[in-house]
């Protein structure tokens, strides 16, 4: 576990790669969350992806 998202990104290459492969808007939304591990980052990305999809028409 890391102290913050910034600490995670600075110390974990996989987290860094994942985070910076995301759209800027999603990066901004993730910065407001308490993320302390790569697993939490994956879960947060999945949660945002699920809730940001446009509705069916």
C-alpha atoms as one frame of an Amber mdcrd trajectory, in Angstrom:
protein
   0.000   0.000   0.000   1.167   3.489  -0.845   0.348   6.738   0.943  -1.325
   8.371  -2.052  -2.049   8.030  -5.736   0.989  10.182  -6.471   3.186   7.893
  -4.386   1.720   4.848  -6.156   2.411   6.344  -9.583   5.958   7.282  -8.605
   6.775   3.823  -7.243   4.800   1.340  -9.375   5.572   1.255 -13.110   2.387
  -0.712 -13.911   0.221   1.861 -12.124   2.038   4.680 -13.905   1.519   3.056
 -17.305  -2.167   2.411 -16.646  -2.865   5.896 -15.294  -1.182   7.750 -18.135
  -2.873   5.582 -20.772  -6.257   6.934 -19.616  -8.025   9.995 -21.026  -7.225
  13.261 -19.209 -10.769  13.560 -17.859 -10.562  10.147 -16.225  -7.130  10.977
 -14.773  -8.628  14.089 -13.154 -11.485  12.104 -11.653  -9.116   9.500 -10.251
  -6.993  12.153  -8.562  -9.900  12.923  -6.249 -10.102   9.352  -4.974  -8.274
   7.559  -2.196  -6.160   5.105  -4.205  -3.291   3.325  -2.463  -2.617   0.227
  -4.597  -2.635  -1.014  -8.175  -5.691  -3.129  -7.358  -7.560  -0.055  -6.119
  -6.534   1.820  -9.253  -7.924  -0.962 -11.458 -11.162  -0.993  -9.450 -11.533
   2.794  -9.680 -10.920   2.758 -13.445 -13.511   0.015 -13.867 -16.003   1.928
 -11.712 -15.537   5.141 -13.699 -15.758   3.269 -16.994 -19.020   1.630 -15.941
 -20.613   4.881 -14.824 -19.442   7.022 -17.734 -20.745   4.923 -20.584 -23.464
   6.586 -22.591 -26.896   5.097 -22.152 -28.394   2.822 -24.755 -30.691   4.393
 -27.269
